[in-house]
Each structure stands twice: as C-alpha cells, then as structure tokens.
Amino acid sequence: MLPTIWMRRLRLVTGLVLMAFVTSHLGLLAMGIASLHQIDVWYPYFMEPWEGRVGETLLCFSAFVHLVLGLQSIAARRTLAMSRTDAVQLFLALLVPPLLIGHVLTLRITGELTSGFEAGYEFILSVYWSFAPLYAIQQLLALIVIWAHAAIGFYGFMVLRPIWKRIGGLVTPVLFAVPILSLLGFAQGGKETVDRLAADPAFRQGIEASWQRVGEVADRLMRIETIFLSIYFAAAGLAIGFFLFRFLLRSRATVHVAYDGGAVATGPKGLSILELSRTNDIPHASVCSGRGRCGTCRVEIVAGAERLSPAVAIETRTLAMVRAGPGVRLACQALVLGEGVSVVRVLPPFADASAAREPQEWVTEPAPVVAAPAGLDTETVPEAAS
C-alpha cells in the first residue's frame, strides 16, 4: 500500500486535474453569455485538450483514482467527529458519482453505441431546455455539488501556502464567479437555443434525430448506469462498513487525555489527540482538518509521550516547517495508545490559516502550571496558551 503522504499527494493531484477539466467545461459554458456561436469559437481552446488520447486517459485515470482514494479515506477514518467543512466536503463527494453518471454516459457512450450521434452544446442545451428539463435540474445540482466540493478542497490546500496572502484576494472571487458565469451562460444559451428550435425547422429536425438516437440506446445506457451505480454503492457501503467495524473494535478500550485548563477527553483507544478533542467538544485549533499540513493543532506533551504513536513523515516535516521544539507533536497525527497522556495546546483554538503561513508570529510565552486532573500520572499541567 502507498504511504499515507503519497496517497494524499495523489489524491490532491488527481483532484486538481478534475478541477481543471470542470473549470474548462464551465468556462466554455460561460461563453454562452455572448452567444452560442462564441461557444463554438472557443470550444477548441477549452475542450479539445481533453478529447485527445492523452487528455482522455489522464481524465479517466484521475477520476478513477480520486474516487478510489476518496472511498479509502472513508474506510480509514477513526471517528465521525469532524469539522462542518469536512462533513460538507464528504457529503458532496458521495453525491458526485450518482449525479454525474447519466450525463457522462449520454455524452461519451451514446456515440459508441450508435452512428451519426454528435453531442454538441446545442444538442445538450436543446435537451435540457426543451426535451428533458428534469435532466437540466439534475445537471444544475451536479454543477453546484461538483464545484463546491472542488472549491472547498482547493481553498483548503491553497490557504496554507505563503503565496495565498498575495493571490487570495484574486482567487477567491474567481471561485465564486466561475459557476455563476456558467449558469448565466447556460440560461442565455438556453434562451437562444429555444428560439432557434422554434424558428429553424432544419435545426430542430437535427436535434430531434440526435435525441431519437439516444432513445434507441436508452435501455443499454440504463443497464450500464445500473451496473456502475451498483458497483459504486457496493464500494461505498464496503468502505462505510469497514469504518464501522474498526470503530466498534476500537471502542472496547478507552483512554484519557488531560489538557491545559483542566479539560479531560475520554474516547476509544487509537484515536488521535485532535479526534479526542473533537469527540469531547474541547476547542482545538486545526486549519487543515487533521491532514498534518498546517501545524496549528500541535501540542506539547507534558506526560505520556511513550503512550502515543511514533511520528510519521508528514508530521516530522510539518513540525520542522513550523520550527516546533522538542516534546511537541501534531495532535492530528499522534494516536493515543495508552492511558495517562497530558498535553498543552500550543496555539489558541481560534488560530487561523495565518498560523500555518507565518508560524513565528503565533509563538507565545510558556504558560504557568496548574494541578493536573485526578487520575492522571503527572503532577502538573500547564494552563492554556493565550
């Protein structure tokens, strides 16, 4: 199995490839604001790179790998305690394949099953605005889901980079503008298409002929869609089932972690310190949602360091990046494997992405010590850093 750090990198790269394709698709659709003719003019620049052998191979590979790694990340979860952003991201990801498969099959497979079929934008807009408006609602929902999932992931990755301070003011509006402009292009292009269907009998006859060819292979498309969805739901169910199985096994043994300020977290053995914080509603900084990239969740281990899992490569690299001192661990990577762990949260719970970009600006003075909670084998636990 690939090391976790490489799996995350591969998931990131494939996600960026898919986002680039979706951006091209939506960017071309936005040209409909001007006219359908402009969509045809700009089509080679936006879409033809994806239609060659290299582009299609890269796109299919990225889609498959990103899906598999996404399901693997569900199976590998140790708890359902997560930020609201992560919960939304996970929910959106699970929605993408069911919403998108019909669109992909119609455009990619119909041409292989029947001769003379061309799925240009005029055909697609005609179907959505005249022949099958329910498909339009589904695709609009798919557009919102896919772009929201991609934008959240992209923002979460980029906001940790020092360059974000310079480009964030430009990139953030673009993330909102792309889907809005594509929807406007969809509406304007649809209006132009409906007008042309009414005024141009030859155009309407051509669209109806293409739609009829889709109808001729509809049963075969439905069978393919059913097979794909069956495999997908079985894989998703297997991933969720594996998570539940591991969760139930882990819940048989419990551990405790004492925090600065007197808080104590209790939970299943094998959870990370950050996951125990979230499970017990204890405020804890974490910008990258526990992926080991930001360093904002780091803690100083006061007692029980030997009861934590060893540091992995991504943790070691991030700790070096934020210039962490000895005895400091990332709460998201340090798994609690035994009783009696006491920690101090190095950063306040409200620490934001700037704490990852400029960690030296968030360094605080050492906190005074106070009595440890009963039941833990350390005499002192520092108060919260402020």
RAPE-V231417 format. One record per backbone hydrogen bond with DSSP energy under -0.5 kcal/mol. NH is the residue of the N-H (numbers start at 0). CO is the residue of the C=O. Records with the same first field share a line. If there is no record, write none. Layout:
# RAPE-V231417
NH: CO, CO
This chain:
# RAPE-V231417
5: 2
6: 2
7: 3
8: 4
9: 5
10: 6
11: 7
12: 8
13: 9
14: 10
15: 11
16: 12
17: 13
18: 14
19: 15
20: 16
21: 17
22: 18
23: 19
24: 20
25: 21
26: 22
27: 23
28: 24
29: 25
30: 26, 27
31: 28
32: 29
33: 30
34: 30
38: 34
39: 35
40: 36
41: 37
42: 38
43: 39
44: 41
45: 41
46: 42
47: 42
49: 46
50: 46, 47
51: 47
55: 51
56: 52
57: 53
58: 54
59: 55
60: 56
61: 57
62: 58
63: 59
64: 60
65: 61
66: 62
67: 63
68: 64
69: 65
70: 66
71: 67
72: 68
73: 69
74: 70
75: 71
76: 73
81: 79
86: 82
87: 83
88: 84
89: 85
90: 86
91: 87
92: 88
93: 89
94: 90
95: 91
96: 92
98: 94
99: 95
100: 96
103: 99
104: 100
105: 101
106: 102
107: 103
108: 104
109: 104
111: 108
112: 108
113: 109
116: 113
117: 115
119: 117
123: 119
124: 120
125: 121
126: 122
127: 123
128: 124
129: 125
130: 125
131: 126
134: 131
135: 131
136: 132
137: 133
138: 134
139: 135
140: 136
141: 137
142: 138
143: 139
144: 140
145: 141
146: 142
147: 143
148: 144
149: 145
150: 146
151: 147
152: 148
153: 149
154: 150
155: 151
156: 152
157: 153
158: 154
159: 156
160: 157
163: 160
164: 161
165: 162
166: 162
167: 163
169: 166
170: 166
171: 167
173: 169
174: 170
175: 171
176: 172
177: 173
178: 174
179: 175
180: 176
181: 177
182: 178
183: 179
184: 180
185: 181
186: 182
187: 183
188: 184
189: 185
190: 186
191: 187
192: 188
193: 189
194: 190
195: 191
196: 192
197: 193
198: 194
199: 195
200: 198
203: 199
204: 200
205: 201
206: 202
207: 203
208: 204
209: 205
210: 206
211: 207
212: 208
213: 209
214: 210
215: 211
216: 212, 213
217: 214
220: 216
221: 217
222: 218
223: 219
224: 220
225: 221
226: 222
227: 223
228: 224
229: 225
230: 226
231: 227
232: 228
233: 229
234: 230
235: 231
236: 232
237: 233
238: 234
239: 235
240: 236
241: 237
242: 238
243: 239
244: 240
245: 241
246: 242
247: 243
248: 244
249: 245
250: 246
251: 248
252: 249
254: 266
256: 264
257: 340
258: 262
261: 258
262: 259
264: 256
266: 254
268: 249, 252
269: 335
270: 267
272: 330, 333
273: 330
275: 271
276: 272
277: 273
278: 274
279: 275
280: 277
281: 276
282: 280
297: 294
298: 328
299: 343
300: 298, 326
301: 299, 341
302: 341
306: 303
307: 304
308: 334
315: 311
316: 312
317: 313
318: 314
319: 315
320: 316
321: 317
322: 319
323: 318
327: 324
328: 298
330: 296, 328
332: 329
333: 329
334: 332
335: 270
336: 306, 334
337: 306
340: 255
341: 302
342: 257
343: 299
345: 297, 343
346: 297
350: 347
354: 351
355: 352
356: 352
357: 353
360: 357
361: 358
362: 359
369: 380
371: 378
375: 372
377: 375
380: 369
382: 367
384: 344
